[in-house]
């Protein structure tokens, strides 16, 4: 098959819309207070980049800096209800499940604008530069569908840093782990005027790989320019660029697996000649403005252009595939106090354009969306909310709506809610079905209904807890069915609408501190039925936790954390990675497990540097979280995160 790359000419329509919106919204808040005197730094707008509703969970930059992560999945796994199906192969797209729902149901956003690759609707978590982020906001399935299209599983918003540094500021992060895996990340920031700042960063990840033909080399370059017009108005320009190249073996062959394979952890290569090149960049131009009297009232508009390109080839078949995707549009959002409480609102205009080689013509998709979330505060201890969203896609209307009711305070809070939304098949699900890409345009949108009860609070100063039972019912679920015909070069995948999919779950999180000891843990229970039959895509039970000693020594010059962390999972079948399509699908192999592992870690803050030291899998257990990638052997890693103020 011959690949002919199709170029996309630049069309600035979305940017024209943005500047029109800029002029209209500039009239908002003209009752602005006097400008800050020349020579003073202007404070960035408070809500720039945030989603409006109160997040279900958040991780700030301090929590990110103290985490010895290799990719964003190691940070996100701390969120309640998260199960990380780790491939333990640097660069490969490990899968994260939020309350039983996989990656293509989750929307990852940067400052409120989606990052998901438009063809598959997924996101490679290695492509999130965490050192660029100030905060991670997580919104669970109750409200997530309101704040972004197709986010029926969850919404994860990465808020980018907004530095204000009179002196040059720089930071270096370096991490070394098994299989010669190296991460080096550098950040530089400095004010270039009384009210503007330039932030730039570079990251490189390399590894020799665990398997034959699994080398990996990835770079990330990012930059953000912030200009504060005055104390209430701000303009930012952001660019993220990624380029990766590596071998792609796919680990062990799914159709070659039996019980003895898992016992011996033999690796059967798909092909020693496969490779994958991936490129993407994200351009954002944003304006945000707050009310000078109440900074929680604000409005923002972001014009964006995203480009994606991946080339998959395997000389052993032989086979190759080129995919180009791009999307561009305008995202607008705001928040305003009103007599009833607070209204969060927004809208989006987006266009997706995709092409595969020359063998498949994929129609462009234009989407118009609008949403609102009215929060009520009836008394000091009673809250409620009603929310809704409408999306027009290919001349069809897809609604989403829900309501919540809560009582309590910071010490104890209970919230009950439910929502209904639509999840549309991705471009790959509609067209990337067989090796010939004959497609299945008959796929229809599924209807997702989510009900949950959340109880959270603190028992004194030493105990905090989070409990969430939930139920998810999906009508006409989009489901992957694998068909093996003998031993094909790659398994073909059948994607269909089934009748029903039900998920019952329970999330438990707790943290207990005593003296200088801290215990932090979570437990997930997931029970899933598809068309009335129980399935084990995920472990029915999974638990993670850590116990560490936290000590500040030598007159505050040493901040030390040393402890042990572990995880355990019950039997399950898991999801397999289909490298051709960059997607996961439920495995039909025999169940395996249970598994468990434990690591010993030391983290020490000395001055402006945080040192990491980790011993992985100290018991040397053999286990698998994603077929068919064995977890790390007993191994060792170390790193440093060092801030400088020149």
SULFENDA-V497821 format. One line per field, one symbol per residue. psi: psi as a letter, one per 20 degrees, with the letter a starting at -180 (. if undefined). burial: I if it has 9 or more other ideal C-beta (glycine too) atoms within 8 Angstrom, else O. A space follows every 50 residues. Layout:
psi: ???
burial: ???
This chain:
psi: pppoppqoqpokghhggghghghgihipkikqrqqpqpiqqppqpgjpiq rhqpqhqqorhghghiplqhrhhhghiippjpponpikophqnqpppoli pahiipppqokipqipphgikrpoiijonhiiqhqppppaigigihiqpj ligrpopopqqnqnohqppqpppppparkkppppppppqqpjahkqqppq qpqppqqiqhrqlkqpoqqppqqpppoogaiipqpqpppppqpqprrnhj cqpgijpaghghhilqooqgqjjqrpppqqqpppoqpqprphgoiiprqq pppqpppqpqopqoiigqqqppppqqqqapppqrppprhhdppprrrqpq pppqqocjipopqqppppqqrqooppogahjpqrqqqqqppopljqpoqq rrqqpqqaahhppppprqqprqoqqrghhhhlgrhikhrmiiprqqpppp pqpppqapnaiipqqppoqrppppplqpqpppopndmrhqpqppproagq pppprpppqqppqpdjqppprqppppppppkippqlgqqhpqqqrqpqpo pprlljioopppaqqrqqqaqrhaqqpnhgikrqqpqjrqqrarqqrqqp qpppoocjqpqpppoqlhikqprphopmoqrqrpaqqrrqopqqo.
burial: OOIOOOOOOOOOOIIOIIOOIIOOIIOOIOOIOOOIOOOOIIOIIIIIII IIIOIOOOIOIOIIOIOIIOIIIIIIIOIIIIIIIIIIIIIIIIIIIIII IIIIIIIIIIIIIOIIIIIIIIIIIIIIIIIIIOIIIIIIIIIIIIIIII IIIIIIIIIIIIIIIOOIIIIIIIIIIIIOIIIIIIIIIIIOOIIIIIII IIIIIIIOIOIOIIIIIIIIIIIIIIIIOIIIIIIIIIIIIIOIIIIIII IIIIOIIOOOIIOOOOOOIIIOIIIIOIIIIIIIIIIIIIIIOOIIIIII IIIIIIIIIIIIIIOIOOIIIIIIIIIIIIIIIIIOOOOOIIIIIIIIII IIIIIIIOOIOIOOIIIIIIIIIIIIOOOOOIIIIIIIIIIIIOOOOIII IIIIIIOIOOOIIIIIIIIIIIIOIIIIIIIIIOOOIOIIOOIOIIIIII OIIIIIIIOOOOIIIIIIOIIIIIIIIIIIOIOOOOOOOIIIIIIIIIOI IIIIIIIIIIIOOOOOIIIOIIIIOIIIIIOOOOIIIIIIIIIIIIIIII OOOOOOOIIIIOIIIIIIIIIIIIIIIIIIIIIIIIIOIOOIIOIIIIII IIIIIOOOIIIIIIIIIIOOIOIIIIIIIIIOOIIOIIIIIIIIOO
